[in-house]
């Protein structure tokens, strides 16, 4: 009797289509629409109050931030691979580890606001609106790149994003100039001018601070402090490592740059401060880069592998957001894994394009010198060869 019953149950079960465990879990999960999170209190300078210490994250925003940070991470790892395969030549500075900075900054401003940064620019290029395909193609010097293959790693542009600047600290006074244009137009827009802890010691940064304060420009000076200026620890290069106080007469705040929510709330605060007509403000983002200064720097001669691994284990920005979302039922592990798969495919497809798209022809050498100017002749390296300019 028992054998007959067991056989009958077996026949019934064999006729049932088994669903993958992950899909069953996702289908049965009751997602939360939003959740409240505590964020680290910012250190303040010449400010009576700062950003809030709690914030709400919606499921929609959480998934968007996670996808964006994963895309930046995968894109940088692919750039590392393409560089080692010699598809990318010259300078290349990667920002993996600093994803919360670029994603959090974009989440805290308007698309019509302005951003200018240093040569470690790939993450901000993406969050400002450039596709992975156009970024990787620019890195490989192809026509489909965002600067038509002529800019490379350090010179990428898109609307309201002014690069990628190869001269250390030059984006400080340039950012102040953009902020001056915003004030002149009276459009309530602000400019974020980003520089590293190494560039914070440049004289032109202090000069830009002075002019911005004197004219009350809507400029947010942002120091991405990843603890090393090239291969030099901040303690060996700076008499004071409180970069948020470097404005002296300009208010400042220091933010946990590994927490995308903390960066978002701090950016909203400083943007509102500038929009209200109070003048400039300095924001220090305490962050960390996993790669060396550039692709020519292995990054372990002045710091240990254990140090990098500890940061990855304890403070990785993607991991922190993932844990928050899963623990608060804003998403499941399986759902986030599906996003990882989609991001990998997007980056792989973009890399394939970046390796096969043609390089710009010599005839286009003089194109795009100006954005809106009639064509004119440009003399080449050989004085008898001339190229035609096109806008």
Secondary structure as the mmCIF struct_conf table of DSSP 4:
data_model
#
loop_
_struct_conf.conf_type_id
_struct_conf.id
_struct_conf.beg_label_comp_id
_struct_conf.beg_label_asym_id
_struct_conf.beg_label_seq_id
_struct_conf.end_label_comp_id
_struct_conf.end_label_asym_id
_struct_conf.end_label_seq_id
HELX_RH_AL_P HELX_RH_AL_P1 UNK A 2 UNK A 14
TURN_TY1_P TURN_TY1_P1 UNK A 15 UNK A 15
BEND BEND1 UNK A 16 UNK A 16
HELX_LH_PP_P HELX_LH_PP_P1 UNK A 17 UNK A 20
HELX_RH_AL_P HELX_RH_AL_P2 UNK A 21 UNK A 28
BEND BEND2 UNK A 33 UNK A 33
STRN STRN1 UNK A 34 UNK A 38
HELX_LH_PP_P HELX_LH_PP_P2 UNK A 40 UNK A 42
STRN STRN2 UNK A 43 UNK A 45
BEND BEND3 UNK A 46 UNK A 46
BEND BEND4 UNK A 48 UNK A 48
BEND BEND5 UNK A 51 UNK A 51
BEND BEND6 UNK A 53 UNK A 53
STRN STRN3 UNK A 54 UNK A 58
HELX_RH_AL_P HELX_RH_AL_P3 UNK A 59 UNK A 84
TURN_TY1_P TURN_TY1_P2 UNK A 85 UNK A 86
BEND BEND7 UNK A 87 UNK A 88
BEND BEND8 UNK A 90 UNK A 90
TURN_TY1_P TURN_TY1_P3 UNK A 96 UNK A 97
HELX_RH_AL_P HELX_RH_AL_P4 UNK A 99 UNK A 108
BEND BEND9 UNK A 109 UNK A 109
TURN_TY1_P TURN_TY1_P4 UNK A 111 UNK A 112
BEND BEND10 UNK A 113 UNK A 113
STRN STRN4 UNK A 114 UNK A 116
BEND BEND11 UNK A 119 UNK A 119
HELX_RH_AL_P HELX_RH_AL_P5 UNK A 122 UNK A 127
TURN_TY1_P TURN_TY1_P5 UNK A 128 UNK A 129
HELX_RH_AL_P HELX_RH_AL_P6 UNK A 132 UNK A 139
TURN_TY1_P TURN_TY1_P6 UNK A 140 UNK A 141
STRN STRN5 UNK A 142 UNK A 142
TURN_TY1_P TURN_TY1_P7 UNK A 143 UNK A 144
BEND BEND12 UNK A 145 UNK A 145
TURN_TY1_P TURN_TY1_P8 UNK A 146 UNK A 149
BEND BEND13 UNK A 150 UNK A 151
TURN_TY1_P TURN_TY1_P9 UNK A 153 UNK A 154
STRN STRN6 UNK A 158 UNK A 158
TURN_TY1_P TURN_TY1_P10 UNK A 159 UNK A 160
STRN STRN7 UNK A 161 UNK A 161
BEND BEND14 UNK A 166 UNK A 167
TURN_TY1_P TURN_TY1_P11 UNK A 168 UNK A 169
HELX_RH_AL_P HELX_RH_AL_P7 UNK A 170 UNK A 185
TURN_TY1_P TURN_TY1_P12 UNK A 186 UNK A 186
STRN STRN8 UNK A 191 UNK A 196
TURN_TY1_P TURN_TY1_P13 UNK A 197 UNK A 198
HELX_RH_3T_P HELX_RH_3T_P1 UNK A 199 UNK A 201
HELX_RH_AL_P HELX_RH_AL_P8 UNK A 203 UNK A 214
TURN_TY1_P TURN_TY1_P14 UNK A 215 UNK A 216
STRN STRN9 UNK A 219 UNK A 225
BEND BEND15 UNK A 227 UNK A 227
STRN STRN10 UNK A 228 UNK A 229
TURN_TY1_P TURN_TY1_P15 UNK A 230 UNK A 231
STRN STRN11 UNK A 232 UNK A 233
HELX_RH_AL_P HELX_RH_AL_P9 UNK A 234 UNK A 237
BEND BEND16 UNK A 239 UNK A 239
HELX_RH_3T_P HELX_RH_3T_P2 UNK A 243 UNK A 245
TURN_TY1_P TURN_TY1_P16 UNK A 246 UNK A 247
BEND BEND17 UNK A 248 UNK A 250
STRN STRN12 UNK A 252 UNK A 256
TURN_TY1_P TURN_TY1_P17 UNK A 257 UNK A 258
HELX_RH_AL_P HELX_RH_AL_P10 UNK A 260 UNK A 275
TURN_TY1_P TURN_TY1_P18 UNK A 276 UNK A 277
STRN STRN13 UNK A 281 UNK A 286
BEND BEND18 UNK A 290 UNK A 291
BEND BEND19 UNK A 293 UNK A 294
TURN_TY1_P TURN_TY1_P19 UNK A 295 UNK A 296
BEND BEND20 UNK A 299 UNK A 299
BEND BEND21 UNK A 301 UNK A 303
HELX_RH_AL_P HELX_RH_AL_P11 UNK A 305 UNK A 315
HELX_RH_AL_P HELX_RH_AL_P12 UNK A 317 UNK A 327
TURN_TY1_P TURN_TY1_P20 UNK A 328 UNK A 329
BEND BEND22 UNK A 330 UNK A 331
HELX_RH_AL_P HELX_RH_AL_P13 UNK A 333 UNK A 356
BEND BEND23 UNK A 357 UNK A 357
HELX_LH_PP_P HELX_LH_PP_P3 UNK A 358 UNK A 358
STRN STRN14 UNK A 359 UNK A 359
HELX_LH_PP_P HELX_LH_PP_P4 UNK A 360 UNK A 361
HELX_RH_3T_P HELX_RH_3T_P3 UNK A 362 UNK A 364
TURN_TY1_P TURN_TY1_P21 UNK A 365 UNK A 368
BEND BEND24 UNK A 369 UNK A 372
STRN STRN15 UNK A 377 UNK A 379
BEND BEND25 UNK A 381 UNK A 382
TURN_TY1_P TURN_TY1_P22 UNK A 383 UNK A 384
STRN STRN16 UNK A 386 UNK A 388
#
